[in-house]
Amino acid sequence: MSLIERIHSRYAYDQRVHTLSIHLAELIPQKANVLDIGCGDGLIAHLIMQRRPDVKMTGVDVLLREKTFIPIEKVDGQVLPFADDSFDVAMFVDVLHHTNDPMVLLREAARVVRKAIVLKDHTRNGFFAGPTLRFMDYVGNAHHGIALPYNYWTQQRWLEAFNSLSLQRSIWKKDLKLYARPTHWLFDRSLHFVALLQVS
């Protein structure tokens, strides 16, 4: 692990996952059975369940890590091995920009849920957004062997995708404050969002 990666792990990662778990826990409906798609080590799901004991989380990922906080099932990243309407909610946390075509998994998520999709990702809007996102992505994920296609969408592209899948955006929040100052001014900006999408 490089010096930059060690600094990120020590000073940015903990605040980011704890802050994200708060935002996401607020979006999940009561007593929901949630499929966390691309859950990594399951830490965010674990933190959400600590805050929301009424919520049940099931994790899936294309890479299985040695240490995880919840049980995780391996999937191929294209097809979710579940029947239609198997879960109340699907959740993606910084997953879809790691795919070559985010529509594939968004469509699958809409198929396997009854109520909603909770989504955290990025928007490639604003000055120097692309290079900043690429830097954050590399530092946070390269050492885990995660695919880095750097497939960031603009806000308009996200909205078009939601519309094409008949996903109704009921919440869109972008002032997440994931990073402490002074890095907040560089790495937060309007680059991140969380959304609650209702399935029609």
C-alpha positions in Angstrom: 0.0 0.0 0.0 1.4 3.4 -1.0 1.9 6.3 1.4 -1.2 8.1 -0.1 -3.3 5.0 0.3 -2.2 4.6 3.9 -3.1 8.3 4.6 -6.5 7.8 3.0 -7.1 4.7 5.0 -6.2 6.4 8.3 -7.7 9.8 7.9 -10.5 9.6 5.3 -11.9 6.1 5.1 -13.4 5.9 8.7 -15.2 9.2 8.5 -16.5 8.5 5.0 -18.0 5.1 5.9 -19.6 6.3 9.1 -21.0 9.4 7.5 -22.3 7.4 4.6 -24.0 4.8 6.9 -25.9 7.7 8.5 -27.1 9.1 5.2 -28.1 5.7 3.9 -29.8 4.5 7.1 -32.1 7.5 6.8 -33.2 6.5 3.3 -34.1 2.9 3.9 -37.8 2.2 4.5 -38.9 0.6 7.8 -38.3 -3.1 8.3 -36.8 -3.5 4.9 -35.1 -6.6 3.6 -32.1 -5.0 1.7 -29.8 -6.5 -1.0 -26.5 -4.6 -0.8 -25.0 -5.0 -4.2 -21.2 -4.7 -4.5 -20.9 -4.5 -0.7 -17.1 -4.9 -0.4 -16.4 -6.1 3.1 -19.9 -5.3 4.3 -18.8 -2.6 6.8 -21.4 0.0 5.7 -24.2 -2.6 5.8 -23.0 -3.6 9.3 -23.1 0.0 10.4 -26.5 0.6 9.0 -27.9 -2.5 10.9 -26.4 -1.1 14.1 -28.4 2.1 13.5 -31.4 0.4 12.1 -32.0 -3.0 13.9 -35.3 -3.3 12.0 -33.4 -3.7 8.7 -32.0 -6.9 7.3 -29.0 -6.7 5.0 -27.8 -9.4 2.5 -24.5 -8.8 0.7 -23.3 -9.7 -2.7 -20.1 -8.9 -4.6 -17.9 -10.0 -7.5 -14.9 -10.1 -5.2 -14.9 -11.9 -1.9 -12.6 -10.5 0.8 -11.0 -12.6 3.5 -12.5 -10.6 6.3 -16.1 -9.4 6.1 -18.6 -7.8 8.5 -21.6 -9.6 7.1 -22.1 -12.9 5.1 -21.5 -12.2 1.4 -22.4 -14.2 -1.7 -20.3 -14.1 -4.8 -22.1 -12.9 -8.0 -20.9 -12.4 -11.6 -21.7 -8.7 -11.7 -24.2 -9.1 -14.6 -27.1 -11.2 -13.3 -28.4 -11.2 -9.7 -29.2 -14.8 -8.7 -32.6 -14.0 -7.2 -36.2 -14.2 -8.3 -38.2 -11.1 -9.2 -39.4 -9.1 -6.1 -37.1 -11.0 -3.7 -36.1 -8.0 -1.6 -37.8 -4.7 -0.5 -34.8 -2.6 -1.4 -31.5 -2.8 -3.3 -28.5 -0.7 -2.4 -25.5 0.4 -4.4 -22.7 2.3 -2.6 -20.1 3.6 -5.1 -20.6 0.5 -7.3 -22.1 1.4 -10.6 -19.2 3.6 -11.8 -17.0 0.4 -11.5 -19.1 -1.3 -14.2 -18.8 -1.0 -17.9 -22.5 -0.4 -18.2 -24.3 0.7 -15.1 -27.7 0.0 -16.7 -27.1 -3.7 -16.5 -27.1 -3.8 -12.7 -29.6 -1.0 -12.3 -32.0 -3.0 -14.4 -31.3 -6.2 -12.4 -31.8 -4.3 -9.1 -35.2 -2.9 -10.3 -36.2 -6.5 -11.2 -35.4 -8.1 -7.8 -36.9 -5.4 -5.5 -40.5 -4.6 -4.6 -40.1 -1.0 -3.2 -37.0 1.0 -3.9 -33.3 1.4 -4.8 -31.0 3.3 -2.5 -28.0 4.7 -4.5 -24.8 6.4 -3.6 -22.5 7.4 -6.5 -20.9 10.4 -8.2 -21.7 13.1 -10.7 -19.2 14.2 -13.2 -20.2 17.8 -13.1 -18.1 20.9 -12.4 -14.6 22.0 -12.8 -11.9 19.2 -12.7 -14.6 16.6 -11.7 -13.3 13.8 -13.9 -9.7 13.9 -12.7 -10.7 14.3 -9.1 -13.0 11.3 -9.2 -10.3 9.2 -10.9 -7.8 10.1 -8.2 -10.2 9.3 -5.4 -11.2 6.0 -7.0 -7.6 4.9 -7.6 -6.5 5.7 -4.0 -9.5 4.0 -2.4 -9.8 0.9 -4.6 -6.8 0.0 -6.6 -5.1 -2.0 -3.8 -8.3 -4.1 -3.4 -8.1 -5.3 -7.0 -11.4 -3.6 -7.9 -12.1 -2.8 -11.6 -11.5 0.9 -12.4 -13.2 1.8 -15.7 -13.8 5.3 -14.3 -17.3 5.3 -15.7 -18.7 8.5 -14.1 -22.0 9.9 -15.3 -23.3 13.5 -15.2 -26.4 14.2 -13.2 -28.4 14.5 -16.4 -27.2 11.0 -17.5 -28.3 9.5 -14.1 -31.8 11.1 -14.5 -32.1 9.7 -18.0 -31.3 6.3 -16.7 -33.8 6.5 -13.9 -36.5 7.6 -16.3 -35.8 4.8 -18.8 -36.2 2.2 -16.0 -39.3 4.0 -14.5 -37.5 4.7 -11.3 -39.1 7.7 -9.5 -36.5 9.9 -7.7 -38.1 10.8 -4.4 -34.8 11.9 -2.6 -31.6 13.3 -4.1 -29.1 14.7 -1.7 -25.6 15.9 -2.6 -24.2 17.9 0.3 -22.9 14.8 2.2 -19.8 16.1 4.0 -17.9 12.9 3.7 -14.5 14.4 4.2 -13.1 16.6 6.9 -11.8 20.1 6.2 -9.7 21.2 4.3 -10.0 18.1 2.1 -13.8 18.7 2.1 -13.3 21.6 -0.3 -11.5 19.4 -2.9 -13.1 16.0 -2.5 -16.7 16.7 -1.5 -18.0 19.6 -3.6 -20.9 18.4 -5.7 -19.2 15.1 -6.7 -21.3 12.8 -4.5 -25.0 12.1 -4.1 -27.3 9.7 -2.4 -30.7 9.0 -3.9 -33.9 7.1 -3.0 -35.6 5.7 -6.1 -39.1 4.3 -5.9 -39.8 1.3 -8.2 -43.0 1.6 -10.2 
